[in-house]
Structures are given as C-alpha cells and as structure tokens.
C-alpha cells in the first residue's frame, strides 16, 4: 500500500497545463499534485464536473481548498472547537 493511501481509497492524479494567457497574479504558477480520494469523494467530484458547474476535477479541488483556506483563516476562538468528524465530507 503506498504511503498515505487509505484502505478502500483510490488515487487520483491531477495535472494542470500552463495557463493560455499571461497572468502575473498568485494563480499564475500551477503545481501538479497527486492526491488520494475515497470512492465517495471521487464520485462527488465527478458529479460536480458532470453537472457543468466545474470544467475539471482540478477546479473542484481548488474551490474546495479555497473554502478550507477561508475557514482556517477565521479568528482562533472560532477554531477552538473543531467540527465533529463527518466521515470525510459534509452533507
């Protein structure tokens, strides 16, 4: 079993091509990353892409990470009580 892989999970690799336009902002440089998802999370990502809301799985992951980034940036008092485990995703 590869390092960091959960039993029953699948490994999903995402590669991002260079942007087709000049961009000097923080999103101008993309790094390819390989992540492991449970089958349930993979289905969730694929459902969001199939719905047309997102063009690629990478967009889904980036949007989710942005939301997490906002949540983590909350004042320390709001992070004192971590949310109860929800099995890897929220309803």
C-alpha positions as CSV (number, residue, x, y, z in Angstrom):
1,X,0.0,0.0,0.0
2,X,1.5,3.4,-1.0
3,X,2.4,5.9,1.8
4,X,-0.7,7.9,2.8
5,X,-3.2,5.8,0.9
6,X,-6.3,4.9,2.9
7,X,-7.8,1.4,2.7
8,X,-10.6,1.5,0.2
9,X,-9.4,4.7,-1.4
10,X,-8.4,5.4,-5.0
11,X,-5.5,7.6,-6.1
12,X,-6.4,10.4,-8.4
13,X,-3.7,12.4,-10.2
14,X,-4.3,15.9,-11.5
15,X,-2.0,17.7,-13.9
16,X,-2.6,21.3,-14.8
17,X,-1.4,22.7,-18.1
18,X,0.1,26.2,-18.3
19,X,-2.4,29.0,-18.5
20,X,-3.3,30.0,-22.0
21,X,-2.9,33.7,-21.2
22,X,-0.4,35.9,-19.3
23,X,-1.2,36.2,-15.6
24,X,1.2,37.6,-13.1
25,X,-1.1,37.1,-10.1
26,X,-0.9,34.4,-7.4
27,X,-2.6,31.8,-9.6
28,X,-0.1,32.2,-12.5
29,X,2.0,29.3,-11.4
30,X,0.4,25.9,-11.2
31,X,1.9,22.8,-9.5
32,X,0.8,19.3,-10.3
33,X,-0.2,17.3,-7.3
34,X,-1.3,13.7,-6.7
35,X,-4.0,13.1,-4.1
36,X,-5.9,10.1,-2.8
37,X,-9.7,10.2,-2.5
38,X,-12.2,7.8,-1.1
39,X,-14.5,6.4,-3.8
40,X,-17.3,8.6,-2.3
41,X,-15.3,11.8,-2.7
42,X,-14.3,10.8,-6.2
43,X,-17.9,10.3,-7.1
44,X,-18.8,13.7,-5.6
45,X,-16.0,15.4,-7.7
46,X,-17.1,13.6,-10.8
47,X,-20.8,14.6,-10.2
48,X,-19.8,18.3,-9.8
49,X,-17.9,18.1,-13.1
50,X,-20.7,16.3,-14.9
51,X,-23.2,18.9,-13.7
52,X,-21.3,21.6,-15.6
53,X,-20.7,23.6,-12.5
54,X,-17.0,22.9,-12.9
55,X,-15.0,22.2,-16.0
56,X,-12.4,19.9,-14.4
57,X,-11.7,17.9,-11.2
58,X,-8.9,20.3,-10.5
59,X,-11.3,23.2,-10.4
60,X,-13.4,21.3,-7.8
61,X,-10.4,20.6,-5.7
62,X,-9.1,24.2,-5.9
63,X,-12.5,25.6,-5.0
64,X,-12.7,23.2,-2.0
65,X,-9.3,24.2,-0.9
66,X,-10.2,27.9,-1.1
67,X,-13.2,27.3,1.1
68,X,-10.9,25.5,3.6
69,X,-8.5,28.3,3.4
70,X,-11.2,30.8,4.4
71,X,-12.3,28.5,7.3
72,X,-8.8,28.2,8.6
73,X,-8.3,32.0,8.4
74,X,-11.1,32.5,11.0
75,X,-10.2,34.0,14.3
76,X,-8.5,31.5,16.7
77,X,-11.5,31.5,19.0
78,X,-13.7,30.1,16.2
79,X,-11.2,27.3,15.7
80,X,-11.1,26.2,19.3
81,X,-13.8,23.6,18.9
82,X,-13.1,21.6,15.7
83,X,-16.2,20.3,14.0
84,X,-17.1,16.7,14.7
85,X,-15.8,14.1,12.2
86,X,-18.2,13.7,9.4
87,X,-16.7,10.8,7.5
88,X,-14.6,12.9,5.2
89,X,-17.3,15.2,3.8
90,X,-20.2,17.4,4.9
91,X,-23.7,16.7,3.7
